[in-house]
Amino acid sequence: MSEVFEGYERQYCELSANLSRKCNSAAALSDHEQKQQKFVEVKAGIDDADVLIRKMDLEARSLQPSVKAVLLAKLREYKSDLNQLKREFKRVTSPNANQASREELLESGNADVHSASAEHRERMAMSVERLNESSDRIMESRRTILETEELGISILQDLHQQRETLLHSHNKLHGVDDAIDKSKKVLTAMSRRMTKHKWIIGSVIGALIFVIFLILYFKLFHS
């Protein structure tokens, strides 16, 4: 929830309650100058309330959609309340209303108007409370979503690290395979050379044996 909006909201609620009291007290005044002074104060207060409504509207529209929806719903209640204050001010300042009708209204209807205003404000307070509860639930849901996102990011980071580890291990295994292949080739070449040397040695030995037998043959049969 926006602290700036809440500040404007508190100012408006205090100003609205004050304006309602001033309207009721101005209507009951008999002194013309005092009444006009009250009317000037109420008019200035209504202008200030208009400014606060516009500030709240700008602040609400600058926030994220989930929060903005809740604040704009609150703002509609405040706009309705301000319109009622304007109608009430217009009624008590109407030039067509004479003193007798005002006194009659004060005697017979002021209590009803005050009761209706109080009832409206009570409904507005209940609506604001419900909106605050909805806002709290939305913020709690938003916190849960953020925590879930953080958990998901952490899991993805762990998976990425595991992937890097597996790739590193794979590269090592690939290097080991290359080394094994090279060793096999060296051993095969060595085996071939050993076999070749065996054949050469065998041939030399066979040749020597043949020469020895040949020499013995000549010594024995031609001596």
VENKA-V90807 format. One record per residue. N is the residue number from 1. SS is DSSP state (H for helix, E for strand, L for the rest). NEAR is the number of other ideal C-beta (glycine too) atoms within 10 Angstrom. Layout:
((N;SS;NEAR) (N;SS;NEAR))
This chain:
((1;L;15) (2;L;17) (3;H;7) (4;H;15) (5;H;21) (6;H;13) (7;H;14) (8;H;22) (9;H;20) (10;H;11) (11;H;16) (12;H;21) (13;H;17) (14;H;10) (15;H;17) (16;H;21) (17;H;12) (18;H;14) (19;H;24) (20;H;23) (21;H;13) (22;H;18) (23;H;22) (24;H;16) (25;H;13) (26;H;20) (27;H;22) (28;H;15) (29;L;15) (30;L;9) (31;L;9) (32;H;9) (33;H;8) (34;H;12) (35;H;18) (36;H;13) (37;H;13) (38;H;20) (39;H;18) (40;H;11) (41;H;14) (42;H;24) (43;H;14) (44;H;11) (45;H;19) (46;H;18) (47;H;9) (48;H;14) (49;H;22) (50;H;13) (51;H;13) (52;H;20) (53;H;17) (54;H;11) (55;H;16) (56;H;25) (57;H;17) (58;H;12) (59;H;20) (60;H;21) (61;H;11) (62;L;11) (63;L;17) (64;L;10) (65;H;6) (66;H;13) (67;H;17) (68;H;16) (69;H;15) (70;H;20) (71;H;21) (72;H;15) (73;H;16) (74;H;19) (75;H;21) (76;H;11) (77;H;16) (78;H;21) (79;H;15) (80;H;13) (81;H;22) (82;H;19) (83;H;10) (84;H;17) (85;H;21) (86;H;16) (87;H;10) (88;H;18) (89;H;21) (90;H;9) (91;H;14) (92;H;22) (93;L;17) (94;L;10) (95;L;5) (96;L;5) (97;L;13) (98;L;9) (99;H;9) (100;H;8) (101;H;11) (102;H;19) (103;H;14) (104;H;12) (105;H;17) (106;H;15) (107;H;10) (108;H;9) (109;H;11) (110;H;16) (111;H;10) (112;H;10) (113;H;18) (114;H;13) (115;H;10) (116;H;12) (117;H;19) (118;H;11) (119;H;10) (120;H;15) (121;H;16) (122;H;10) (123;H;12) (124;H;18) (125;H;12) (126;H;10) (127;H;15) (128;H;16) (129;H;10) (130;H;11) (131;H;18) (132;H;13) (133;H;10) (134;H;13) (135;H;18) (136;H;12) (137;H;11) (138;H;16) (139;H;14) (140;H;10) (141;H;11) (142;H;13) (143;H;10) (144;H;10) (145;H;11) (146;H;10) (147;H;10) (148;H;10) (149;H;10) (150;H;10) (151;H;10) (152;H;10) (153;H;10) (154;H;10) (155;H;10) (156;H;10) (157;H;10) (158;H;10) (159;H;10) (160;H;10) (161;H;10) (162;H;10) (163;H;10) (164;H;10) (165;H;10) (166;H;10) (167;H;10) (168;H;10) (169;H;10) (170;H;10) (171;H;10) (172;H;10) (173;H;10) (174;H;10) (175;H;10) (176;H;10) (177;H;10) (178;H;10) (179;H;10) (180;H;10) (181;H;10) (182;H;10) (183;H;10) (184;H;10) (185;H;10) (186;H;10) (187;H;10) (188;H;10) (189;H;10) (190;H;10) (191;H;10) (192;H;10) (193;H;10) (194;H;10) (195;H;10) (196;H;10) (197;H;10) (198;H;10) (199;H;10) (200;H;10) (201;H;10) (202;H;10) (203;H;10) (204;H;10) (205;H;10) (206;H;10) (207;H;10) (208;H;10) (209;H;10) (210;H;10) (211;H;10) (212;H;10) (213;H;10) (214;H;10) (215;H;10) (216;H;10) (217;H;10) (218;H;10) (219;H;9) (220;H;8) (221;H;7) (222;L;6) (223;L;5))
